[in-house]
């Protein structure tokens, strides 16, 4: 990769970012050495660094967007990769005078996640010499906070609202300017020399001041922890590295304090540049969490799967069949607009997601499918969870005839075909769980009869013989790529499902082997990456191995330049990344497709 260019407003392409994580927060590091997004101390906290959504221009209220840049002077070539089986990132800068390596980690310790945030950046020159410009710009939370510095004994601390932090570095870093919200410095290194720069921070809590040598050592300790985790499940075969990378990205999204799984680490990255479909994905969706749990169980990653399932069942027990939850638990339906320009001026920028107030029938299928995978792996459901699930099955049997917002969280309530299939799936799994002794059998026959009524209704209302496909909902000719999931759910017979997949390819397929979510979206957004991986999985399950492998190879080519994280969407014409990232649904769809191809 050549030197990364930002546009005139200071924005970088989304595919130039990689993610760092520690089980609590996630930072996005650009290929030019700029960390432009980091919420401290949690994934859903206000960002300390927010240049991702603001660019480099001063904001209207005079505030600055936050970032932490280590930028080589002069023209350089850039290449980057994650260390094998790890989420520790390496960026190599090659210039006329030398070669340098930037190694970055959100550190963990021997006992797991640290009780503070520790962003570590090691700079070392491998040959020749290289100079770096360093800028630490503290974010102003869209003008709501004014950062300041203060001295605590020998330490100079920074404050942004409730966040207390330290900028730590060695003697080779020469400070050139310093103010309440900004520090600039220079670093000159020759071959064999290296330096550590780090930010240690927390919110409303005491702050540890670690030694630089300890921070340095924890980079390699964190790398070893990631590799040890990967070694517990790493599959074999030609796709091993790709599958491990998807699992590592999903692991970043697991919020360790609660066991919740975030849908993505960012908010308001647009689904179309300049558009207004910009959402906050720093919440745990039942759908996404369920799919991740199922994927982890297929890999044998039992500890994280169990923790996530326990958290999910706790939330459903306490709050009922809701679409998504806060990462620390509970439901928040409030949405607030944040006064930032937005990525490449795509507004609004939001905190909060209105999906929390919707109803989607898909949550019934998602939770029962997850529990089914859990028990098929030889695990057990406790009495309280069984009671919660039985109530949810009864609720599904009562509510499936109602309209809902569908898997795509649409404002138009309809009898979405995929929602009805999800209800069928939920009751089908509930019957199986009752037969296996995991659920009470009191309502088993009722669930069985209602399951058949749903199938009959779908057959009578949702199939269009002229199109040769299941339509998005009765009364329309629009198609929905999510219907590829019906194959995994074992709905209907293979003939209609194959014909539906063919119709999806004809109608929703686009360049670069990608697919739009549903009819009409080419005017509003990019292609939804997970849909194309669902098509791979569906083709493989239907025995269409050649088509599945060809599509998978094409998708791998489309994302080949990525260091290891995936977005929500891709523009099929330009190849530009769109939407929030790292997007859990994209990663788990890619992982499921690989696992299915391997199995079939």
TAZIZI-V795424 format. One record per residue. N is the residue number from 0. RES is the residue in one small letter. SS is DSSP state (alpha for helix, beta for strand, coil for the rest). BURIAL is # if it has 16 or more other ideal C-beta (glycine too) atoms within 10 Angstrom, else .. D_LAST is the distance of its C-alpha to the last C-alpha in Angstrom with 1 decimal. Layout:
n | res | ss | burial | d_last
N | RES | SS | BURIAL | D_LAST
N | RES | SS | BURIAL | D_LAST
//
This chain:
n | res | ss | burial | d_last
0 | x | coil | . | 36.0
1 | x | beta | . | 39.7
2 | x | coil | . | 42.0
3 | x | coil | # | 40.8
4 | x | coil | . | 43.1
5 | x | coil | # | 43.9
6 | x | coil | . | 45.4
7 | x | coil | . | 49.1
8 | x | coil | . | 48.4
9 | x | coil | . | 46.5
10 | x | coil | # | 43.0
11 | x | coil | # | 40.1
12 | x | coil | # | 36.8
13 | x | alpha | # | 34.2
14 | x | alpha | # | 31.7
15 | x | alpha | # | 34.4
16 | x | beta | # | 33.8
17 | x | beta | # | 31.9
18 | x | beta | # | 31.9
19 | x | beta | # | 33.6
20 | x | beta | # | 33.3
21 | x | coil | # | 34.7
22 | x | coil | # | 33.2
23 | x | coil | # | 36.1
24 | x | coil | # | 36.6
25 | x | beta | # | 34.9
26 | x | beta | # | 36.8
27 | x | beta | # | 35.9
28 | x | beta | # | 37.2
29 | x | beta | # | 37.9
30 | x | coil | # | 37.7
31 | x | coil | # | 41.5
32 | x | coil | # | 42.0
33 | x | beta | # | 42.6
34 | x | beta | # | 41.2
35 | x | beta | # | 41.5
36 | x | beta | # | 39.9
37 | x | beta | # | 40.2
38 | x | beta | # | 41.0
39 | x | coil | # | 43.0
40 | x | coil | # | 42.6
41 | x | coil | # | 39.6
42 | x | coil | # | 36.9
43 | x | coil | # | 38.8
44 | x | coil | # | 42.3
45 | x | coil | # | 44.4
46 | x | beta | # | 43.6
47 | x | beta | # | 45.8
48 | x | beta | # | 44.5
49 | x | coil | # | 43.9
50 | x | alpha | # | 44.5
51 | x | alpha | # | 41.0
52 | x | alpha | # | 42.6
53 | x | coil | # | 46.1
54 | x | coil | # | 46.3
55 | x | coil | # | 49.4
56 | x | coil | . | 52.2
57 | x | coil | . | 54.5
58 | x | coil | # | 53.7
59 | x | coil | . | 56.3
60 | x | coil | . | 57.7
61 | x | coil | . | 58.2
62 | x | coil | # | 55.3
63 | x | coil | # | 52.8
64 | x | coil | # | 49.0
65 | x | coil | # | 47.8
66 | x | beta | # | 46.0
67 | x | beta | # | 46.1
68 | x | beta | # | 46.1
69 | x | beta | # | 46.4
70 | x | beta | # | 47.0
71 | x | beta | # | 47.8
72 | x | coil | . | 51.0
73 | x | coil | . | 50.9
74 | x | coil | . | 48.2
75 | x | beta | # | 45.0
76 | x | beta | . | 41.6
77 | x | beta | # | 38.8
78 | x | beta | . | 35.4
79 | x | beta | # | 33.5
80 | x | beta | . | 30.5
81 | x | beta | # | 29.5
82 | x | coil | # | 30.0
83 | x | coil | . | 26.9
84 | x | coil | # | 25.0
85 | x | coil | # | 28.0
86 | x | coil | # | 29.5
87 | x | coil | # | 32.7
88 | x | beta | # | 33.4
89 | x | beta | # | 35.3
90 | x | beta | # | 37.1
91 | x | beta | # | 38.9
92 | x | beta | # | 42.0
93 | x | beta | # | 43.5
94 | x | beta | # | 47.0
95 | x | coil | . | 50.0
96 | x | coil | # | 51.5
97 | x | beta | # | 48.6
98 | x | beta | # | 45.1
99 | x | beta | # | 44.2
100 | x | beta | . | 41.3
101 | x | beta | # | 40.8
102 | x | beta | # | 38.7
103 | x | beta | # | 38.1
104 | x | beta | # | 37.0
105 | x | beta | # | 37.5
106 | x | coil | # | 38.4
107 | x | beta | # | 37.6
108 | x | beta | # | 39.5
109 | x | coil | . | 39.1
110 | x | coil | . | 39.0
111 | x | beta | . | 36.4
112 | x | beta | # | 37.3
113 | x | coil | # | 40.9
114 | x | coil | . | 43.4
115 | x | coil | # | 44.3
116 | x | beta | # | 42.6
117 | x | beta | # | 42.8
118 | x | beta | # | 41.8
119 | x | beta | # | 42.3
120 | x | beta | # | 42.6
121 | x | beta | # | 43.5
122 | x | beta | # | 45.1
123 | x | beta | # | 45.7
124 | x | beta | # | 47.0
125 | x | beta | . | 45.5
126 | x | beta | . | 48.1
127 | x | beta | . | 51.1
128 | x | beta | . | 52.0
129 | x | beta | # | 50.8
130 | x | beta | # | 52.3
131 | x | beta | # | 50.6
132 | x | beta | . | 51.9
133 | x | beta | # | 50.9
134 | x | beta | # | 51.1
135 | x | beta | # | 50.5
136 | x | beta | # | 51.1
137 | x | coil | # | 50.8
138 | x | coil | # | 49.6
139 | x | coil | # | 52.1
140 | x | coil | # | 49.6
141 | x | coil | # | 50.6
142 | x | coil | . | 54.2
143 | x | coil | . | 54.2
144 | x | coil | # | 54.8
145 | x | coil | . | 57.1
146 | x | coil | # | 55.9
147 | x | beta | . | 58.6
148 | x | beta | # | 59.2
149 | x | beta | . | 61.3
150 | x | beta | . | 62.3
151 | x | beta | . | 61.5
152 | x | coil | . | 63.5
153 | x | coil | . | 62.2
154 | x | beta | . | 59.1
155 | x | beta | . | 58.8
156 | x | beta | # | 56.4
157 | x | beta | # | 55.0
158 | x | beta | # | 54.7
159 | x | beta | # | 52.7
160 | x | coil | # | 53.3
161 | x | coil | . | 52.1
162 | x | beta | # | 50.3
163 | x | beta | # | 52.1
164 | x | beta | # | 51.0
165 | x | beta | # | 52.0
166 | x | beta | # | 51.5
167 | x | beta | # | 51.6
168 | x | beta | # | 52.0
169 | x | coil | . | 53.8
170 | x | coil | . | 57.2
171 | x | coil | # | 55.9
172 | x | beta | # | 55.0
173 | x | beta | . | 58.2
174 | x | beta | . | 58.7
175 | x | beta | . | 60.3
176 | x | beta | . | 60.6
177 | x | beta | . | 59.9
178 | x | coil | . | 60.4
179 | x | coil | . | 59.3
180 | x | coil | # | 55.9
181 | x | beta | . | 55.4
182 | x | beta | # | 55.5
183 | x | beta | # | 55.5
184 | x | beta | # | 55.5
185 | x | beta | . | 55.2
186 | x | beta | # | 53.5
187 | x | beta | . | 54.4
188 | x | beta | # | 52.6
189 | x | beta | . | 52.9
190 | x | coil | . | 50.6
191 | x | coil | . | 49.7
192 | x | coil | . | 50.8
193 | x | beta | # | 48.7
194 | x | beta | # | 49.2
195 | x | beta | # | 47.5
196 | x | beta | # | 47.8
197 | x | beta | # | 46.5
198 | x | beta | # | 46.9
199 | x | beta | # | 47.2
200 | x | beta | # | 47.4
201 | x | beta | # | 47.3
202 | x | beta | # | 48.7
203 | x | coil | . | 51.4
204 | x | coil | . | 51.0
205 | x | coil | . | 52.8
206 | x | coil | # | 51.6
207 | x | coil | . | 51.0
208 | x | coil | . | 52.3
209 | x | coil | # | 50.2
210 | x | coil | . | 51.4
211 | x | alpha | # | 49.9
212 | x | alpha | . | 49.0
213 | x | alpha | # | 47.0
214 | x | alpha | # | 45.1
215 | x | alpha | # | 44.5
216 | x | alpha | . | 43.2
217 | x | alpha | # | 40.9
218 | x | alpha | # | 39.0
219 | x | alpha | . | 37.8
220 | x | alpha | # | 37.5
221 | x | alpha | # | 35.2
222 | x | alpha | # | 33.1
223 | x | alpha | . | 32.8
224 | x | alpha | # | 32.0
225 | x | alpha | # | 29.1
226 | x | alpha | # | 27.8
227 | x | alpha | . | 28.3
228 | x | alpha | # | 26.2
229 | x | alpha | # | 23.4
230 | x | alpha | . | 23.6
231 | x | coil | . | 23.0
232 | x | coil | . | 19.3
233 | x | coil | # | 18.5
234 | x | coil | # | 15.0
235 | x | coil | . | 14.8
236 | x | coil | . | 13.3
237 | x | coil | . | 14.6
238 | x | coil | # | 14.0
239 | x | alpha | . | 15.8
240 | x | alpha | . | 19.0
241 | x | alpha | # | 17.6
242 | x | alpha | # | 15.8
243 | x | alpha | # | 19.0
244 | x | alpha | # | 21.1
245 | x | alpha | # | 19.6
246 | x | alpha | # | 20.1
247 | x | alpha | # | 23.6
248 | x | alpha | # | 24.5
249 | x | alpha | # | 23.5
250 | x | alpha | # | 25.6
251 | x | alpha | # | 28.5
252 | x | coil | # | 28.5
253 | x | beta | # | 28.8
254 | x | beta | # | 32.5
255 | x | coil | # | 33.4
256 | x | coil | . | 36.8
257 | x | coil | # | 35.2
258 | x | coil | # | 31.4
259 | x | beta | # | 30.9
260 | x | beta | # | 28.3
261 | x | coil | # | 29.9
262 | x | coil | # | 28.3
263 | x | coil | # | 29.8
264 | x | coil | # | 32.7
265 | x | coil | # | 35.0
266 | x | beta | # | 37.0
267 | x | coil | # | 38.0
268 | x | coil | # | 36.1
269 | x | coil | # | 36.3
270 | x | coil | # | 33.7
271 | x | coil | # | 36.1
272 | x | coil | # | 38.9
273 | x | coil | . | 42.1
274 | x | coil | . | 40.5
275 | x | coil | . | 41.0
276 | x | coil | . | 37.4
277 | x | coil | # | 37.6
278 | x | coil | # | 36.4
279 | x | beta | # | 36.5
280 | x | coil | # | 33.0
281 | x | coil | # | 34.4
282 | x | coil | # | 33.6
283 | x | beta | # | 30.8
284 | x | beta | # | 29.1
285 | x | alpha | # | 27.6
286 | x | alpha | # | 24.6
287 | x | alpha | # | 24.0
288 | x | alpha | # | 24.8
289 | x | alpha | # | 22.5
290 | x | alpha | # | 19.4
291 | x | alpha | # | 20.4
292 | x | alpha | # | 20.9
293 | x | alpha | # | 17.5
294 | x | alpha | # | 16.0
295 | x | alpha | # | 18.4
296 | x | alpha | # | 17.6
297 | x | alpha | # | 13.9
298 | x | alpha | # | 15.5
299 | x | coil | . | 18.2
300 | x | coil | # | 20.9
301 | x | alpha | # | 22.9
302 | x | alpha | . | 26.4
303 | x | alpha | # | 25.9
304 | x | alpha | # | 23.7
305 | x | alpha | # | 26.4
306 | x | alpha | # | 29.2
307 | x | alpha | # | 27.7
308 | x | alpha | # | 27.0
309 | x | alpha | . | 30.5
310 | x | alpha | # | 32.1
311 | x | alpha | # | 30.3
312 | x | alpha | # | 31.4
313 | x | alpha | # | 34.9
314 | x | alpha | # | 35.2
315 | x | alpha | # | 34.1
316 | x | alpha | . | 36.6
317 | x | alpha | . | 39.3
318 | x | alpha | . | 38.9
319 | x | coil | . | 36.9
320 | x | coil | # | 34.0
321 | x | coil | # | 34.6
322 | x | coil | # | 32.3
323 | x | beta | # | 32.9
324 | x | beta | # | 35.0
325 | x | coil | # | 37.0
326 | x | coil | # | 35.5
327 | x | coil | . | 38.3
328 | x | coil | # | 37.8
329 | x | coil | . | 39.6
330 | x | coil | # | 39.7
331 | x | coil | . | 41.6
332 | x | coil | . | 42.1
333 | x | coil | . | 44.6
334 | x | coil | # | 43.9
335 | x | beta | . | 46.3
336 | x | beta | . | 46.8
337 | x | beta | # | 47.2
338 | x | coil | # | 49.9
339 | x | coil | # | 47.8
340 | x | coil | # | 47.5
341 | x | coil | # | 43.7
342 | x | alpha | # | 41.2
343 | x | alpha | # | 42.9
344 | x | alpha | . | 45.1
345 | x | coil | # | 42.5
346 | x | coil | # | 44.0
347 | x | coil | . | 44.2
348 | x | beta | # | 43.1
349 | x | beta | # | 42.3
350 | x | beta | # | 42.1
351 | x | coil | # | 40.5
352 | x | coil | # | 38.2
353 | x | alpha | . | 39.2
354 | x | alpha | # | 35.8
355 | x | alpha | # | 37.1
356 | x | alpha | . | 39.4
357 | x | coil | # | 36.9
358 | x | coil | # | 35.1
359 | x | coil | # | 31.5
360 | x | coil | # | 29.9
361 | x | alpha | # | 26.6
362 | x | alpha | # | 27.7
363 | x | alpha | # | 27.5
364 | x | alpha | # | 23.8
365 | x | alpha | # | 23.1
366 | x | alpha | # | 25.0
367 | x | alpha | # | 23.9
368 | x | alpha | # | 20.2
369 | x | alpha | # | 21.0
370 | x | alpha | # | 23.0
371 | x | alpha | # | 20.5
372 | x | alpha | # | 17.9
373 | x | alpha | # | 20.9
374 | x | alpha | # | 22.0
375 | x | alpha | . | 18.6
376 | x | coil | . | 18.7
377 | x | coil | . | 21.9
378 | x | coil | . | 24.4
379 | x | coil | . | 27.4
380 | x | coil | # | 29.1
381 | x | coil | . | 32.9
382 | x | alpha | . | 35.5
383 | x | alpha | . | 36.4
384 | x | alpha | # | 32.9
385 | x | alpha | # | 32.4
386 | x | alpha | . | 35.6
387 | x | alpha | # | 34.6
388 | x | alpha | # | 31.3
389 | x | alpha | # | 33.1
390 | x | alpha | . | 35.6
391 | x | alpha | # | 32.8
392 | x | alpha | # | 31.3
393 | x | alpha | # | 34.8
394 | x | alpha | . | 35.4
395 | x | alpha | # | 32.2
396 | x | alpha | # | 33.4
397 | x | alpha | . | 36.7
398 | x | alpha | . | 35.8
399 | x | coil | # | 32.9
400 | x | coil | . | 35.5
401 | x | coil | . | 36.9
402 | x | coil | . | 36.2
403 | x | beta | # | 34.6
404 | x | coil | # | 33.8
405 | x | coil | # | 30.1
406 | x | coil | # | 27.3
407 | x | coil | # | 29.2
408 | x | coil | # | 32.4
409 | x | coil | . | 34.5
410 | x | coil | . | 38.2
411 | x | coil | . | 38.2
412 | x | coil | . | 37.4
413 | x | beta | # | 35.5
414 | x | coil | # | 33.4
415 | x | beta | # | 30.2
416 | x | alpha | # | 27.4
417 | x | alpha | # | 24.8
418 | x | alpha | # | 27.4
419 | x | alpha | # | 27.7
420 | x | alpha | # | 23.9
421 | x | alpha | # | 24.0
422 | x | alpha | # | 26.9
423 | x | alpha | # | 25.0
424 | x | alpha | # | 22.1
425 | x | alpha | # | 24.8
426 | x | alpha | # | 26.5
427 | x | alpha | # | 23.5
428 | x | alpha | # | 22.5
429 | x | alpha | # | 26.2
430 | x | alpha | # | 26.5
431 | x | alpha | # | 23.6
432 | x | alpha | # | 25.2
433 | x | alpha | # | 28.5
434 | x | alpha | . | 27.3
435 | x | coil | . | 25.9
436 | x | coil | . | 29.4
437 | x | coil | # | 28.5
438 | x | coil | # | 30.6
439 | x | coil | . | 33.9
440 | x | coil | . | 33.7
441 | x | coil | . | 36.9
442 | x | coil | # | 35.3
443 | x | alpha | # | 32.2
444 | x | alpha | . | 33.4
445 | x | alpha | . | 34.6
446 | x | alpha | # | 31.1
447 | x | alpha | . | 29.6
448 | x | alpha | . | 32.2
449 | x | alpha | # | 31.9
450 | x | alpha | # | 28.1
451 | x | alpha | . | 28.9
452 | x | alpha | . | 31.7
453 | x | alpha | # | 29.4
454 | x | alpha | # | 26.9
455 | x | alpha | . | 30.0
456 | x | alpha | # | 31.5
457 | x | alpha | # | 28.5
458 | x | alpha | . | 28.3
459 | x | alpha | . | 32.1
460 | x | alpha | . | 32.4
461 | x | coil | # | 29.4
462 | x | beta | # | 28.1
463 | x | beta | . | 29.9
464 | x | coil | . | 29.7
465 | x | coil | . | 31.6
466 | x | coil | # | 29.0
467 | x | coil | . | 26.1
468 | x | beta | # | 24.7
469 | x | beta | # | 25.2
470 | x | coil | # | 28.0
471 | x | coil | # | 28.6
472 | x | beta | # | 31.3
473 | x | coil | # | 33.6
474 | x | coil | . | 36.3
475 | x | coil | . | 34.6
476 | x | coil | . | 32.6
477 | x | coil | . | 31.0
478 | x | coil | # | 27.2
479 | x | beta | # | 25.3
480 | x | alpha | # | 22.1
481 | x | alpha | # | 21.3
482 | x | alpha | # | 20.4
483 | x | alpha | # | 16.9
484 | x | alpha | # | 16.6
485 | x | alpha | # | 17.4
486 | x | alpha | # | 13.9
487 | x | alpha | # | 12.9
488 | x | coil | # | 16.1
489 | x | coil | . | 15.3
490 | x | coil | # | 18.5
491 | x | coil | # | 19.8
492 | x | coil | . | 18.2
493 | x | alpha | . | 15.7
494 | x | alpha | . | 18.6
495 | x | alpha | # | 20.5
496 | x | alpha | # | 17.7
497 | x | alpha | # | 16.7
498 | x | alpha | # | 20.4
499 | x | alpha | # | 20.8
500 | x | alpha | # | 18.3
501 | x | alpha | . | 20.3
502 | x | alpha | # | 23.5
503 | x | alpha | # | 22.4
504 | x | alpha | . | 21.7
505 | x | alpha | . | 25.1
506 | x | alpha | # | 27.1
507 | x | alpha | # | 25.8
508 | x | beta | # | 24.2
509 | x | coil | # | 26.4
510 | x | alpha | . | 26.9
511 | x | alpha | # | 24.8
512 | x | alpha | # | 21.5
513 | x | coil | # | 22.7
514 | x | beta | # | 23.3
515 | x | coil | # | 26.2
516 | x | coil | # | 25.9
517 | x | beta | # | 27.8
518 | x | coil | # | 30.4
519 | x | coil | . | 33.5
520 | x | alpha | # | 32.2
521 | x | alpha | . | 32.8
522 | x | alpha | . | 36.4
523 | x | coil | . | 35.9
524 | x | coil | # | 33.1
525 | x | coil | # | 30.4
526 | x | beta | # | 26.8
527 | x | beta | # | 24.8
528 | x | alpha | # | 22.2
529 | x | alpha | # | 19.9
530 | x | alpha | # | 19.7
531 | x | alpha | # | 18.1
532 | x | alpha | # | 15.4
533 | x | alpha | # | 14.9
534 | x | alpha | # | 14.7
535 | x | alpha | # | 11.8
536 | x | alpha | # | 9.9
537 | x | alpha | # | 11.2
538 | x | alpha | # | 10.5
539 | x | alpha | # | 6.7
540 | x | alpha | # | 7.1
541 | x | coil | # | 9.6
542 | x | coil | . | 7.9
543 | x | coil | # | 10.0
544 | x | alpha | . | 8.1
545 | x | alpha | . | 11.6
546 | x | alpha | # | 13.1
547 | x | alpha | # | 10.7
548 | x | alpha | . | 11.2
549 | x | alpha | . | 14.8
550 | x | alpha | # | 15.4
551 | x | alpha | # | 14.0
552 | x | alpha | . | 16.3
553 | x | alpha | . | 19.1
554 | x | alpha | # | 19.0
555 | x | alpha | . | 19.0
556 | x | alpha | . | 22.0
557 | x | alpha | # | 23.7
558 | x | coil | # | 23.7
559 | x | coil | . | 24.2
560 | x | coil | . | 27.8
561 | x | coil | # | 27.1
562 | x | coil | # | 28.0
563 | x | coil | # | 25.3
564 | x | coil | # | 26.0
565 | x | coil | # | 25.0
566 | x | coil | # | 27.2
567 | x | coil | # | 26.8
568 | x | beta | # | 27.4
569 | x | beta | # | 28.1
570 | x | coil | # | 30.7
571 | x | coil | # | 29.0
572 | x | coil | . | 32.3
573 | x | coil | . | 33.5
574 | x | coil | # | 30.4
575 | x | coil | # | 32.4
576 | x | beta | # | 30.8
577 | x | beta | # | 31.8
578 | x | coil | # | 31.7
579 | x | coil | # | 31.6
580 | x | coil | # | 29.8
581 | x | coil | # | 28.0
582 | x | coil | # | 26.1
583 | x | alpha | # | 23.9
584 | x | alpha | # | 22.0
585 | x | alpha | # | 21.1
586 | x | alpha | # | 20.0
587 | x | alpha | # | 17.9
588 | x | alpha | # | 16.2
589 | x | alpha | # | 15.5
590 | x | alpha | # | 14.2
591 | x | alpha | # | 12.0
592 | x | alpha | # | 10.5
593 | x | alpha | # | 10.0
594 | x | alpha | # | 8.6
595 | x | alpha | # | 6.0
596 | x | alpha | # | 5.3
597 | x | alpha | . | 5.7
598 | x | alpha | . | 3.8
599 | x | coil | . | 0.0
//
